[in-house]
Amino acid sequence: LMSIVFVVTGVDETDAPTFSPTTLEYGEEERIINLIVSHFPPAEEVLRDQSTSEYEALKWVAERNVLHLHSRADELILQQYSLAAFYLNTNSNGWKEYDGWLDNENECSWYGVECGME
């Protein structure tokens, strides 16, 4: 179970993390697209459109999981994608607090994210 606690305390346009996509092998990206679309069917079109935040989130998740793609639980990949898409779709450059978002740390340590088992 994942819960997001999000508090907007102001807008700060400086030092927000940015995303730099790189090229992935087709099979790796396609596996994650299929996984996401199986849970969010309307997502396929935006996942394939390289101008969308959803595509950026997909690339980030695929790159982050490239070495562990087959050993990572689908739920973890979906959690990472959902958080990355949320971040990229909510004016992330304007967030005042964004510690940890889209870095290499576990997403449960990102500012405002709490993960737990239920």
VENKA-V246116 format. One line per field, one symbol per residue. psi: psi as a letter, one per 30 degrees, with the letter a starting at -180 (. if undefined). burial: + if it has 16 or more other ideal C-beta (glycine too) atoms within 10 Angstrom, else -. A space follows every 50 residues. Layout:
psi=???
burial=???
//
This chain:
psi=kkkkjkkjflkjfkgkklkjklklkeeeeeeeeeeeeffieffeefffjf gleeeeeeeeeeeegefgeffkkeeeeeeeeeeeeeeffhheffkejgkf kgaglkffgkkfkkklk.
burial=---------------+-------+----+-+++-++---+--+--++--- -++++++++++++++---+-------++++++++++++---+--+--+-+ ++----+--+--+-----
//
